[in-house]
Amino acid sequence: MELSESGIVNVVHDEKAGILLVTPLRQGYTRLELTDCCLLDENSVLSISVVGIGSISVVSMDRVERTNSIEAIVKLFDTNDNLLDVDPNNLAVYDLSEAVFDPTILSVRLDEQRHLEPGHIRYSITGNTIGETKIVFQAGKGSQQVFSASILVQAFAPIRLNPRDSTLVLVSSIQIYYQGGPQPNTNVIHTVEKEQVA
């Protein structure tokens, strides 16, 4: 058993179990060559690449109604810019955390990890009070710590109509006001349930 470069992985041969236990030590690339002294065949070669988390991307809507939640998908990429195949049952190994600049406006928590594409981690962002703040996701520790770009999320008040109910006489009209919704760009689309009535 021979490594092309030492110090990248530690290899231990367990003869009873018939396995090789490979433990990463630092980032890098090495080749493990196995020689069977009983056979004259060519040696078996295993290429080993040890990578770390190189970048984090976040996909999320930028607005949430107060007391409601939206989904944020976090993707981890390795130092070779490949999407990491994240183990949803062992997320602690990635040292994931999030920082909300103003936690009175938004709260973030790790959400259910079922029915996700490989490499995706689901978080839930909840609007606590009206306002906007930034969120940053991070992974790793110390010199290996990596941060996502910050995302700006606005928590807005629910849209309310005034008056809520009204009775109209034929050929009359009424003005209905609304308040709340995302600010400053509230795009209100209205619909009438029975267009032949009103």
Buried (B, 14 or more C-beta within 10 A) or exposed (E): EEBEEEEBBEBEEEEEEEEEEBEBEEBBEBEBEEEEEEEEEEEEEEEBBBBBBBBBEBEBEEBBBBEEBBEBBBBBBBBEEEBBEBEEEEBEEBBBBBBBEBEEBBBBEBBEBEEBEEBBBBBBBBBBEBBBBBBBBBBBEEEEEBEBEBBEBBBBBEEEBEEEEEEEEEEEEEEEEEEBBBEEEEEEEEEEEEEEEE
